[in-house]
Amino acid sequence: MAHFATLDGSNVVTAVNVIADADCLDSESNESEAVGIAFCVSLFGAGTYKQTSYNNNIRTRYAHVGGTYDPVRNEFVFASPDVSWVKLANNTWQSPLGAMPVKSGFFYEWNEANYQADNSTGWTEIAVLVR
C-alpha cells in the first residue's frame, strides 16, 4: 500500500490517504509519486499531495494529521507535543527543560500544566506497575 498526505495551504497535514501500490505505477511499471498524486486527485479532488512512508524511507518521517510538511527540507514534521516545546533546526521538538530525565526504573511524562505553573518543573515521574 502507498500513503499520500493531503496538505492545506499552510502545509499542514489534513489527511493521510492509503492507495494500492498498483495505482502508483507508470507505464513501465515503475513506482511514481507523480502517478500516485494524479490518482489521489482523481479520488479526492484537487489539492496538494505528498507521498509518505510508514518505515520513514520517504521524507524522513511518516506524515501525521496535524503535523506539517517542510518544503525546504522536504520532510514531514510532527505536531508540537505541547505549546511550550521548541522546534529544533532538525525539525524535532524539545521541551523547554531539555531531554526527558533518565533514571533507572522510572518513567516520565511531560506535564504542561505543571510547567505553566512553575517553569522549573514539567517532567513528572509516572507510576509503573511491576509484576
Sequence and secondary structure as in RCSB ss.txt:
>XXXX:A:sequence
MAHFATLDGSNVVTAVNVIADADCLDSESNESEAVGIAFCVSLFGAGTYKQTSYNNNIRTRYAHVGGTYDPVRNE
FVFASPDVSWVKLANNTWQSPLGAMPVKSGFFYEWNEANYQADNSTGWTEIAVLVR
>XXXX:A:secstr
 EEEEEE TT BEEEEEEE GGGGB TTS B HHHHHHHHHHHH SSEEEEE TTS SSSS   TT EEETTTTE
EE   SSTT EE TTS EE TT S    TT EEEE HHHHHH TT  EEEE     
